[in-house]
Amino acid sequence: MFQRVLFITAICLGVTGLPTSSATAGIYKWTDDSGKIHYSDKPPVNQKSTTMNPHTAVPQGSHEAGKVINKQAIEFNKRRDERLKQNAVKKKKLAEQEKNKQQCATLRKNLQIMLTRNRVTKMVNGKQVVIPYEERLKKMEQIQKNMDKVCK
């Protein structure tokens, strides 16, 4: 049984492994009398032809192809740079929004302290001093103005 499987495998590999004449012959390129370029797997009759290897990369046909590729590369780079700039602007805007959000929370907390506590103190020359009522009102007005700017 094993010999039969081995025999069938060998036949399959032999059949598929045989090169065909068209695969090994190559590609022929020639120009006819009117200047038209032809490609074929068979050599032309009474024409000078060039054999090309089909397994190599196709060279760029003309200077124009290079110009088109360069133009596409430039346009791609412009779009990429624009996208990077837009992403940087978005990132900066999000960071600014987060900073404003934190500032807003701090301002609200400070205003709440000023409104709810009877005695609010501050440090002056290393000592805690009670803030007078008039100064508290001014600080609350300033905090409210800052909140109007930051907390939108």
Sequence and secondary structure as in RCSB ss.txt:
>XXXX:A:sequence
MFQRVLFITAICLGVTGLPTSSATAGIYKWTDDSGKIHYSDKPPVNQKSTTMNPHTAVPQGSHEAGKVINKQAIE
FNKRRDERLKQNAVKKKKLAEQEKNKQQCATLRKNLQIMLTRNRVTKMVNGKQVVIPYEERLKKMEQIQKNMDKV
CK
>XXXX:A:secstr
 HHHHHHHHHHHHHHHHS  HHHHH EEEEE TTS EEEESS  TTS  EEE TTS     SHHHHHHHHHHHHH
HHHHHHHHHHHHHHHHHHHHHHHHHHHHHHHHHHHHHHHHH S  EEEETTEEEE  HHHHHHHHHHHHHHHHHH
  
